[in-house]
Amino acid sequence: CLCSPYMSMQSLYVYAVLIWILFEMRSLLFPFLQTALLLLNLVFRIEACIVRIMKARKKLPHNVLITECTEQLKARFLPSPVVIKKRIEGLIERDYLARSAEDRKVYTYVA
């Protein structure tokens, strides 16, 4: 435990140095964390858009879904079709979407 009364002076010194280093690196870490949070926010927006479209349409071909998703998101940012495809794959893995048995390029809404 960090606050143990039995902690040696050497380990307290190590913790103090680590805290000081983190404090000094805050200017380097803060932009990195901001970028990571922004990318995570974009991923959630793309997935929410895909689920909204599929919930309304129930069944869509791949190209139509990509086009519709791009149309809905272009007011905020322009997502890459590759990124949208990766998010579709993620939703398939989490059982929100499924591929049609007849045509592999058609997605159906599951949840």
Backbone as a chain_set.jsonl record, in Angstrom:
{"seq": "CLCSPYMSMQSLYVYAVLIWILFEMRSLLFPFLQTALLLLNLVFRIEACIVRIMKARKKLPHNVLITECTEQLKARFLPSPVVIKKRIEGLIERDYLARSAEDRKVYTYVA", "coords": {"N": [[0.845, -1.183, 0.0], [0.431, 2.263, -0.694], [0.317, 4.096, 1.355], [1.328, 2.948, 3.642], [2.421, 2.627, 7.016], [4.738, 1.265, 7.449], [6.418, 1.592, 5.378], [9.499, 1.953, 3.722], [12.007, 4.564, 3.76], [13.339, 4.734, 1.388], [11.564, 3.638, -0.544], [9.512, 5.502, -0.295], [10.829, 7.714, -1.273], [11.192, 6.919, -3.928], [8.514, 6.85, -4.803], [7.916, 9.564, -4.513], [9.627, 10.704, -6.423], [8.575, 9.537, -8.761], [6.003, 10.687, -8.787], [6.73, 13.368, -9.075], [7.93, 13.266, -11.624], [5.709, 12.532, -13.218], [4.16, 14.805, -12.769], [5.75, 16.75, -13.991], [5.651, 15.84, -16.601], [3.113, 16.343, -17.418], [2.412, 18.215, -19.348], [3.189, 16.951, -21.649], [1.724, 14.576, -21.604], [-0.967, 15.372, -21.505], [-1.921, 16.416, -24.105], [-1.739, 14.004, -25.555], [-3.58, 12.345, -24.196], [-5.897, 13.818, -24.675], [-6.137, 13.536, -27.465], [-6.502, 10.755, -27.654], [-8.962, 10.463, -26.314], [-10.583, 11.949, -28.03], [-10.483, 10.393, -30.396], [-11.705, 8.075, -29.433], [-14.237, 9.081, -28.923], [-15.062, 9.622, -31.543], [-15.211, 7.033, -32.556], [-17.349, 6.014, -31.037], [-19.383, 7.687, -31.986], [-19.547, 6.926, -34.7], [-20.308, 4.215, -34.455], [-22.774, 4.538, -33.147], [-24.205, 5.865, -35.119], [-24.296, 3.911, -37.151], [-25.81, 1.913, -35.854], [-28.209, 3.33, -35.446], [-29.063, 3.747, -38.111], [-29.335, 1.086, -39.007], [-31.257, 0.141, -37.236], [-33.478, 1.499, -38.066], [-33.746, 0.665, -40.736], [-33.445, -2.121, -40.806], [-32.373, -4.067, -42.697], [-29.645, -3.88, -44.84], [-27.551, -3.347, -47.719], [-23.946, -3.428, -47.93], [-22.626, -1.198, -49.27], [-24.65, 0.754, -49.347], [-25.083, 1.202, -46.633], [-22.577, 2.254, -45.86], [-22.576, 4.62, -47.404], [-24.861, 5.961, -46.408], [-24.155, 6.274, -43.722], [-21.888, 7.924, -43.971], [-23.139, 10.18, -45.079], [-24.774, 11.001, -42.933], [-22.889, 11.636, -40.981], [-21.27, 13.581, -42.072], [-21.679, 16.263, -41.451], [-20.444, 16.65, -39.023], [-17.884, 15.356, -39.077], [-15.749, 13.785, -41.542], [-15.928, 10.54, -42.024], [-13.761, 7.788, -42.771], [-14.32, 5.229, -45.201], [-13.049, 2.819, -44.612], [-12.704, 2.908, -41.84], [-15.38, 2.942, -41.055], [-16.128, 0.418, -41.946], [-14.561, -1.179, -40.225], [-15.796, -0.57, -37.796], [-18.305, -1.64, -38.299], [-17.623, -4.335, -38.396], [-16.851, -4.634, -35.738], [-19.331, -4.26, -34.485], [-20.664, -6.47, -35.47], [-19.218, -8.508, -34.227], [-19.988, -8.035, -31.602], [-22.597, -8.729, -31.682], [-24.612, -6.925, -32.541], [-25.155, -6.503, -35.162], [-25.612, -8.641, -38.041], [-24.412, -10.738, -40.673], [-26.13, -11.376, -43.699], [-27.537, -14.547, -44.544], [-27.957, -15.306, -47.186], [-26.653, -13.361, -48.811], [-23.454, -12.177, -48.393], [-22.751, -9.527, -48.347], [-24.769, -8.084, -47.284], [-26.192, -6.622, -44.46], [-27.91, -7.34, -41.401], [-30.034, -6.096, -38.832], [-29.712, -7.003, -35.469], [-29.976, -6.723, -32.585]], "CA": [[0.0, 0.0, 0.0], [1.204, 3.493, -0.82], [0.277, 4.87, 2.612], [1.659, 2.065, 4.749], [3.368, 3.213, 7.966], [5.953, 0.453, 7.465], [7.123, 1.817, 4.132], [10.854, 2.474, 3.944], [12.274, 5.899, 3.225], [13.766, 4.572, 0.008], [10.391, 3.48, -1.395], [8.83, 6.797, -0.292], [11.583, 8.567, -2.175], [10.879, 6.467, -5.291], [7.165, 7.343, -5.109], [7.989, 11.016, -4.655], [10.256, 10.981, -7.709], [7.601, 9.189, -9.802], [4.967, 11.722, -8.788], [7.334, 14.57, -9.644], [8.098, 13.038, -13.062], [4.384, 12.638, -13.826], [3.763, 16.208, -12.71], [6.513, 17.471, -15.001], [5.281, 15.348, -17.927], [1.693, 16.592, -17.68], [2.27, 18.956, -20.595], [3.347, 15.987, -22.741], [0.672, 13.573, -21.534], [-2.299, 15.934, -21.688], [-2.357, 16.369, -25.511], [-1.904, 12.611, -25.948], [-4.85, 11.879, -23.645], [-6.964, 14.512, -25.397], [-6.264, 12.901, -28.772], [-7.075, 9.432, -27.447], [-10.379, 10.635, -25.996], [-11.254, 12.401, -29.241], [-10.639, 9.233, -31.273], [-12.702, 7.204, -28.828], [-15.522, 9.739, -29.146], [-15.413, 9.419, -32.947], [-15.603, 5.624, -32.693], [-18.699, 5.877, -30.492], [-20.312, 8.372, -32.889], [-19.72, 6.095, -35.889], [-21.099, 3.046, -34.085], [-24.147, 4.967, -32.866], [-24.814, 6.166, -36.41], [-24.567, 2.629, -37.816], [-26.924, 1.259, -35.156], [-29.421, 4.111, -35.747], [-29.468, 3.455, -39.488], [-29.781, -0.31, -39.108], [-32.49, -0.013, -36.457], [-34.566, 2.026, -38.887], [-33.873, -0.038, -42.018], [-33.428, -3.564, -40.519], [-31.528, -4.839, -43.604], [-29.023, -2.983, -45.822], [-26.286, -3.759, -48.341], [-22.751, -2.773, -47.403], [-22.369, 0.111, -49.884], [-25.703, 1.684, -48.938], [-24.818, 1.53, -45.233], [-21.415, 3.145, -45.849], [-23.007, 5.913, -47.952], [-25.79, 6.6, -45.469], [-23.383, 6.654, -42.53], [-21.084, 9.086, -44.353], [-24.064, 11.305, -45.238], [-25.232, 11.468, -41.627], [-21.783, 12.135, -40.165], [-20.442, 14.581, -42.757], [-21.831, 17.573, -40.817], [-19.511, 16.707, -37.896], [-16.563, 14.984, -39.59], [-15.862, 12.887, -42.689], [-15.294, 9.262, -41.676], [-13.228, 6.964, -43.848], [-15.061, 3.965, -45.368], [-12.311, 1.738, -43.936], [-13.028, 3.004, -40.413], [-16.776, 2.516, -40.911], [-16.135, -1.052, -42.091], [-14.04, -1.755, -38.978], [-16.834, -0.415, -36.769], [-19.335, -2.628, -38.626], [-17.09, -5.622, -37.936], [-16.95, -4.635, -34.277], [-20.742, -4.451, -34.112], [-20.985, -7.871, -35.774], [-18.62, -9.314, -33.155], [-20.75, -7.824, -30.371], [-23.958, -9.194, -31.973], [-25.592, -5.88, -32.859], [-25.449, -6.742, -36.57], [-25.246, -9.962, -38.557], [-24.397, -10.832, -42.134], [-27.237, -12.161, -44.241], [-27.132, -15.892, -44.957], [-27.993, -15.392, -48.653], [-25.657, -12.473, -49.411], [-22.514, -11.755, -47.348], [-22.593, -8.072, -48.375], [-25.972, -7.491, -46.712], [-26.21, -6.693, -43.004], [-29.227, -7.274, -40.761], [-30.011, -5.598, -37.455], [-30.016, -8.123, -34.583], [-30.384, -6.365, -31.231]], "C": [[0.886, 1.242, 0.0], [1.305, 4.238, 0.504], [0.619, 4.016, 3.83], [2.646, 2.739, 5.699], [4.693, 2.464, 8.0], [6.783, 0.629, 6.195], [8.495, 2.432, 4.419], [11.006, 3.853, 3.321], [12.672, 5.821, 1.749], [12.554, 4.438, -0.921], [9.558, 4.758, -1.416], [9.504, 7.763, -1.247], [11.27, 8.213, -3.633], [9.5, 6.975, -5.696], [7.172, 8.854, -5.313], [8.593, 11.399, -6.0], [9.29, 10.664, -8.854], [6.492, 10.232, -9.906], [5.506, 13.006, -9.405], [7.494, 14.443, -11.155], [6.752, 13.156, -13.774], [3.892, 14.08, -13.848], [4.474, 17.024, -13.788], [6.117, 17.073, -16.422], [3.839, 15.67, -18.291], [1.482, 17.341, -18.993], [2.444, 18.046, -21.812], [2.197, 14.989, -22.773], [-0.704, 14.131, -21.861], [-2.741, 15.947, -23.15], [-2.577, 14.942, -26.001], [-3.239, 12.064, -25.456], [-6.029, 12.55, -24.335], [-7.204, 13.869, -26.761], [-6.902, 11.531, -28.656], [-8.565, 9.519, -27.145], [-11.176, 11.101, -27.208], [-11.49, 11.241, -30.201], [-11.681, 8.269, -30.743], [-14.097, 7.772, -29.029], [-15.981, 9.536, -30.59], [-15.865, 7.986, -33.198], [-17.029, 5.429, -32.191], [-19.729, 6.546, -31.398], [-20.584, 7.533, -34.14], [-20.582, 4.887, -35.569], [-22.553, 3.411, -33.808], [-24.886, 5.263, -34.164], [-25.195, 4.876, -37.145], [-25.771, 1.953, -37.175], [-28.237, 1.992, -35.431], [-29.963, 3.783, -37.13], [-30.039, 2.047, -39.586], [-31.064, -0.56, -38.322], [-33.688, 0.466, -37.277], [-34.806, 1.171, -40.132], [-33.95, -1.562, -41.891], [-32.469, -4.365, -41.405], [-30.983, -3.895, -44.674], [-27.789, -3.619, -46.44], [-25.131, -2.896, -47.812], [-22.571, -1.355, -47.953], [-23.403, 1.161, -49.474], [-25.478, 2.124, -47.495], [-23.634, 2.498, -45.113], [-21.82, 4.548, -46.319], [-23.902, 6.655, -46.973], [-25.068, 7.074, -44.208], [-22.531, 7.89, -42.819], [-21.957, 10.329, -44.49], [-24.494, 11.876, -43.888], [-24.113, 12.123, -40.818], [-21.005, 13.282, -40.811], [-20.602, 15.99, -42.177], [-20.84, 17.747, -39.671], [-18.07, 16.428, -38.321], [-16.778, 14.022, -40.741], [-15.158, 11.569, -42.368], [-14.823, 8.514, -42.926], [-14.07, 5.692, -43.98], [-14.375, 2.782, -44.687], [-12.635, 1.721, -42.44], [-14.465, 2.548, -40.176], [-16.86, 1.002, -41.01], [-15.613, -1.729, -40.827], [-15.068, -1.671, -37.862], [-17.986, -1.381, -37.02], [-18.89, -4.001, -38.147], [-17.156, -5.729, -36.413], [-18.375, -4.853, -33.792], [-21.209, -5.871, -34.419], [-20.437, -8.779, -34.677], [-19.406, -9.208, -31.861], [-22.237, -8.129, -30.543], [-25.005, -8.088, -32.049], [-26.06, -6.036, -34.3], [-25.062, -8.168, -36.926], [-25.208, -9.878, -40.078], [-25.558, -11.71, -42.573], [-26.72, -13.516, -44.714], [-27.068, -16.004, -46.479], [-26.872, -14.593, -49.309], [-24.756, -11.921, -48.314], [-22.329, -10.232, -47.296], [-23.811, -7.34, -47.814], [-25.942, -7.704, -45.199], [-27.648, -6.623, -42.507], [-29.043, -6.827, -39.325], [-30.472, -6.72, -36.532], [-30.648, -7.649, -33.275], [-31.697, -5.634, -31.168]], "O": [[1.952, 1.262, 0.616], [2.287, 4.941, 0.744], [0.221, 4.354, 4.946], [3.607, 3.36, 5.246], [5.677, 2.982, 8.529], [7.743, -0.108, 5.971], [8.624, 3.323, 5.259], [10.221, 4.25, 2.46], [12.38, 6.724, 0.965], [12.525, 5.063, -1.981], [8.955, 5.077, -2.441], [8.842, 8.534, -1.942], [11.105, 9.101, -4.47], [9.328, 7.478, -6.806], [6.492, 9.36, -6.206], [8.114, 12.33, -6.648], [9.193, 11.431, -9.812], [6.096, 10.611, -11.008], [4.807, 13.662, -10.177], [7.227, 15.394, -11.89], [6.658, 13.805, -14.816], [3.284, 14.523, -14.821], [3.866, 17.887, -14.421], [6.235, 17.878, -17.346], [3.386, 15.302, -19.375], [0.48, 17.125, -19.675], [1.91, 18.332, -22.883], [1.744, 14.599, -23.849], [-1.529, 13.425, -22.441], [-3.861, 15.518, -23.429], [-3.498, 14.69, -26.778], [-3.952, 11.397, -26.206], [-7.057, 11.911, -24.558], [-8.351, 13.68, -27.164], [-7.755, 11.175, -29.469], [-9.349, 8.727, -27.669], [-12.322, 10.691, -27.391], [-12.579, 11.115, -30.762], [-12.457, 7.704, -31.514], [-15.041, 7.022, -29.279], [-17.165, 9.304, -30.834], [-16.798, 7.753, -33.966], [-17.83, 4.757, -32.84], [-20.833, 6.028, -31.562], [-21.727, 7.442, -34.588], [-21.494, 4.562, -36.328], [-23.462, 2.675, -34.192], [-26.068, 4.945, -34.291], [-26.292, 4.77, -37.694], [-26.658, 1.47, -37.88], [-29.27, 1.352, -35.627], [-31.163, 3.568, -37.305], [-31.098, 1.839, -40.178], [-31.874, -1.398, -38.717], [-34.778, -0.099, -37.188], [-35.953, 0.977, -40.536], [-34.472, -2.224, -42.787], [-31.805, -5.272, -40.901], [-31.747, -3.194, -45.338], [-27.06, -4.347, -45.767], [-25.335, -1.787, -47.318], [-22.384, -0.414, -47.183], [-23.06, 2.327, -49.277], [-25.664, 3.297, -47.17], [-23.694, 3.456, -44.342], [-21.449, 5.545, -45.699], [-23.717, 7.85, -46.739], [-25.349, 8.158, -43.696], [-22.463, 8.802, -41.994], [-21.561, 11.414, -44.064], [-24.569, 13.093, -43.721], [-24.361, 13.058, -40.057], [-20.162, 13.893, -40.155], [-19.734, 16.835, -42.394], [-20.434, 18.871, -39.373], [-17.153, 17.171, -37.969], [-17.877, 13.494, -40.905], [-13.932, 11.489, -42.433], [-15.429, 8.611, -43.993], [-14.491, 5.131, -42.968], [-15.042, 1.85, -44.237], [-12.817, 0.657, -41.848], [-14.74, 1.844, -39.204], [-17.585, 0.368, -40.243], [-16.163, -2.745, -40.399], [-15.197, -2.601, -37.066], [-18.585, -1.889, -36.072], [-19.676, -4.747, -37.562], [-17.479, -6.786, -35.869], [-18.6, -5.55, -32.803], [-22.055, -6.415, -33.708], [-21.114, -9.713, -34.245], [-19.488, -10.174, -31.102], [-23.043, -7.828, -29.663], [-26.157, -8.294, -31.664], [-27.211, -5.742, -34.625], [-24.294, -8.818, -36.217], [-25.887, -9.051, -40.686], [-25.917, -12.671, -41.893], [-25.603, -13.621, -45.221], [-26.218, -16.719, -47.008], [-26.219, -15.068, -50.238], [-25.242, -11.261, -47.395], [-21.809, -9.705, -46.312], [-23.874, -6.112, -47.865], [-25.701, -8.811, -44.719], [-28.494, -5.949, -43.096], [-28.037, -7.132, -38.684], [-31.512, -7.33, -36.779], [-31.725, -8.113, -32.898], [-32.153, -5.276, -30.082]]}, "num_chains": 1, "name": "protein.A"}
